[in-house]
Amino acid sequence: MPVNTQQYQVIQDELLQNNVQLIAVSKTKPNEDIQALYDLGQRAFGENYVQELVDKEASLPKDIQWHFIGHLQSNKVKYIAPFVYLIHGVDSEKLLQEINKQAVKNNRVIDCLLQIHIATEETKFGFDGPDLHAFLLSGRVANFTHIRIRGLMGMASFSEDQYLLSNEFTLLKSYFDKASLAFPNGDFNILSMGMSSDYSLAISKGSNMVRIGSLLFGARNYTK
């Protein structure tokens, strides 16, 4: 299926009206599909798999902002540390330690979002609310000299229950508002929540960054 450029323009118009940034989720999609959206002006793309991201970064325009949005294993941070624009799914202090280590090696400050577990599924990763606030209150954030924590990310339940999703997004927004008090410099300003099936609801609950893939690129082929 070719990239739905008409849908892209409709979504972008909606997001611009709400001051929301679009991350085009390009995982499993070929370079030519990414290039098609790039040619329309899209620069922020999200990938879930480290090797796929490394391969695409090497062969696509260098001004693309690559967002890593999947579950990141500590032993793979080194492969994306030289270029990644924003890591969305930071779900533990252990991972922060490795990102900081690799950022030092690359003489970079790497922007990160802390992932919060808000869904009913146990398969989702992330800090829970009390753990997040204990971490922020501890002052240990200052130990990560080469990381800039930009905000929070969360994934709602895989459900069509709008009441459930609304409550989960509202919960994440409350965590975001409380956590932002620990970052008075203003760098903590990204709330990444909402995907193809629920992004409008997420925006209504305070999201300012959404991760949209299938609406733009069509269904994914995971057999490749």
matplotlib code that plots the C-alpha trace (Angstrom):
import matplotlib.pyplot as plt

x = [0.0, 1.4, 1.7, -1.6, -0.4, -4.0, -4.5, -1.1, -2.2, -5.5, -3.8, -1.1, -3.7, -5.5, -2.2, -1.1, -4.3, -3.7, 0.1, 0.8, 3.9, 3.5, 5.9, 5.4, 5.9, 7.8, 8.7, 8.8, 8.2, 10.6, 12.8, 10.8, 7.7, 9.7, 11.1, 7.6, 6.6, 9.9, 9.3, 6.0, 8.0, 7.8, 11.1, 10.3, 10.0, 9.6, 11.2, 10.9, 13.8, 17.4, 18.9, 16.2, 16.7, 20.5, 20.1, 17.6, 19.6, 22.6, 20.7, 18.1, 18.5, 20.6, 18.2, 15.6, 14.9, 14.9, 12.8, 13.2, 9.8, 10.1, 11.3, 15.1, 17.5, 20.5, 22.9, 21.7, 21.8, 25.3, 24.1, 21.7, 23.5, 25.5, 22.4, 19.1, 17.0, 14.7, 14.3, 10.6, 10.5, 12.9, 11.4, 14.1, 17.0, 19.2, 18.4, 19.1, 22.5, 23.4, 22.1, 24.1, 27.2, 26.9, 26.0, 29.3, 31.2, 29.6, 30.0, 26.3, 23.3, 20.6, 16.9, 14.7, 11.1, 10.3, 7.8, 4.9, 2.8, -0.8, -2.4, -4.3, -2.0, 1.0, 3.0, 3.4, 6.6, 7.3, 7.6, 4.4, 3.3, 4.8, 8.1, 8.3, 7.8, 10.2, 12.8, 12.3, 12.2, 15.4, 17.5, 19.2, 18.2, 21.2, 23.5, 22.7, 24.8, 24.4, 20.7, 18.0, 14.6, 12.1, 8.8, 6.7, 5.4, 2.7, 0.7, -3.0, -4.7, -5.4, -9.1, -12.1, -13.4, -13.3, -14.0, -11.0, -8.7, -9.9, -9.1, -5.6, -4.7, -6.0, -3.9, -0.8, -1.5, -1.7, 1.6, 3.1, 1.8, 3.2, 6.5, 7.0, 7.4, 10.8, 12.1, 11.7, 14.0, 11.2, 12.9, 10.3, 7.5, 6.7, 3.7, 3.8, 0.6, -1.8, -1.5, -3.5, -6.6, -6.8, -4.7, -7.7, -8.8, -5.2, -4.9, -8.1, -6.5, -3.3, -1.0, 1.4, 3.1, 1.4, 2.8, 0.9, 1.8, -1.0, -3.1, -0.2, 1.6, -1.1, -1.0, 2.4, 4.0, 5.9, 6.9, 9.7]
y = [0.0, 3.4, 6.1, 7.9, 11.4, 12.8, 11.4, 12.8, 16.3, 15.9, 14.7, 17.4, 20.1, 18.7, 18.5, 22.0, 23.5, 21.8, 22.5, 18.7, 17.1, 14.1, 11.2, 9.1, 5.5, 3.9, 0.5, -2.3, 0.2, 0.6, 3.6, 4.8, 5.2, 7.3, 9.3, 10.0, 11.6, 13.3, 14.9, 16.3, 18.0, 15.3, 15.1, 13.1, 9.3, 6.6, 3.2, 0.2, -2.0, -1.0, -2.7, -1.4, 2.1, 1.9, 0.7, 3.4, 6.2, 5.2, 5.5, 8.3, 12.1, 13.2, 15.9, 13.3, 13.3, 9.6, 8.7, 5.3, 4.4, 0.7, -1.3, -0.6, -3.1, -1.7, -3.7, -2.1, 1.6, 1.9, 1.4, 4.4, 6.7, 8.5, 9.9, 9.2, 12.4, 11.3, 8.0, 7.6, 4.4, 4.8, 2.5, 2.1, 3.8, 1.0, 2.0, 5.7, 4.7, 3.0, 5.8, 8.3, 6.1, 5.9, 9.6, 10.4, 8.2, 10.1, 13.5, 14.1, 15.0, 12.6, 13.6, 11.0, 10.5, 8.4, 5.7, 5.3, 2.2, 3.2, 0.3, -2.7, -5.1, -6.4, -6.6, -2.8, -1.5, 1.6, 3.2, 3.3, 6.6, 6.2, 4.9, 7.9, 10.4, 8.7, 8.8, 12.4, 13.4, 11.5, 13.9, 11.1, 12.7, 15.0, 11.9, 11.6, 14.5, 13.6, 13.0, 15.6, 14.3, 16.0, 14.5, 11.4, 8.7, 6.2, 3.6, 3.1, -0.2, -2.0, -1.5, 0.2, 1.3, 5.1, 5.5, 3.3, 5.1, 8.5, 7.6, 6.3, 9.4, 11.6, 9.6, 10.1, 13.8, 14.1, 12.4, 14.7, 17.8, 16.7, 15.6, 18.9, 20.6, 18.8, 20.5, 24.3, 25.1, 24.3, 21.4, 19.0, 19.8, 16.7, 14.4, 11.6, 9.7, 8.6, 6.4, 5.8, 4.5, 7.0, 10.1, 12.5, 11.4, 11.6, 15.2, 16.1, 14.9, 16.9, 15.1, 17.3, 14.4, 11.5, 8.4, 7.5, 4.7, 2.6, 5.6, 6.9, 3.7, 1.1, -2.2, -3.6, -6.8, -8.4, -11.4, -9.6]
z = [0.0, -0.9, 1.7, 2.3, 1.6, 1.7, 5.2, 6.2, 5.3, 7.1, 10.3, 10.1, 9.8, 12.9, 14.9, 13.9, 15.1, 18.5, 18.6, 18.6, 17.0, 14.8, 15.0, 11.9, 13.0, 10.1, 11.7, 9.1, 6.3, 3.4, 2.9, -0.1, 2.1, 4.6, 1.7, 0.4, 3.7, 4.0, 0.6, 2.1, 4.9, 7.6, 9.6, 12.8, 12.4, 15.0, 15.0, 17.3, 16.3, 16.8, 13.8, 11.5, 12.8, 12.3, 8.7, 7.9, 9.5, 7.3, 4.1, 4.5, 4.7, 7.6, 8.8, 9.9, 13.6, 14.6, 17.6, 19.2, 20.5, 21.2, 24.3, 24.4, 25.8, 27.6, 25.5, 22.3, 23.4, 22.0, 18.4, 18.4, 20.9, 18.1, 16.4, 18.1, 18.5, 21.3, 23.2, 24.2, 26.2, 29.1, 31.7, 34.4, 36.1, 34.8, 31.2, 32.1, 33.4, 30.1, 28.0, 30.0, 29.7, 25.9, 25.6, 27.4, 25.0, 22.0, 23.6, 23.4, 25.6, 24.7, 25.1, 26.8, 27.9, 30.9, 30.1, 32.5, 32.8, 32.6, 30.7, 32.0, 30.1, 32.1, 28.9, 28.8, 30.3, 32.4, 35.8, 37.9, 39.4, 42.9, 41.5, 39.2, 41.9, 44.3, 41.6, 40.9, 44.6, 45.2, 43.3, 41.4, 38.1, 38.5, 38.2, 34.5, 33.3, 29.6, 29.6, 29.3, 30.5, 28.3, 29.5, 29.8, 27.4, 27.9, 26.0, 26.7, 26.9, 23.6, 23.9, 22.2, 25.6, 25.4, 29.1, 30.0, 27.5, 28.7, 32.3, 31.4, 29.4, 32.3, 34.7, 32.6, 32.3, 36.1, 36.4, 33.9, 35.6, 39.0, 37.5, 35.7, 39.1, 39.4, 36.2, 36.7, 33.7, 31.3, 29.4, 30.7, 28.2, 26.1, 26.8, 24.2, 24.2, 21.5, 18.4, 15.2, 17.0, 19.9, 19.1, 19.0, 22.5, 23.7, 22.4, 24.2, 27.4, 27.0, 24.7, 22.6, 20.7, 19.0, 17.3, 14.2, 11.8, 10.2, 9.3, 7.2, 6.0, 6.1, 7.9, 8.7, 7.3, 10.2, 8.1, 6.3]

ax = plt.figure().add_subplot(projection="3d")
ax.plot(x, y, z, "-o")
ax.set_aspect("equal")
plt.show()
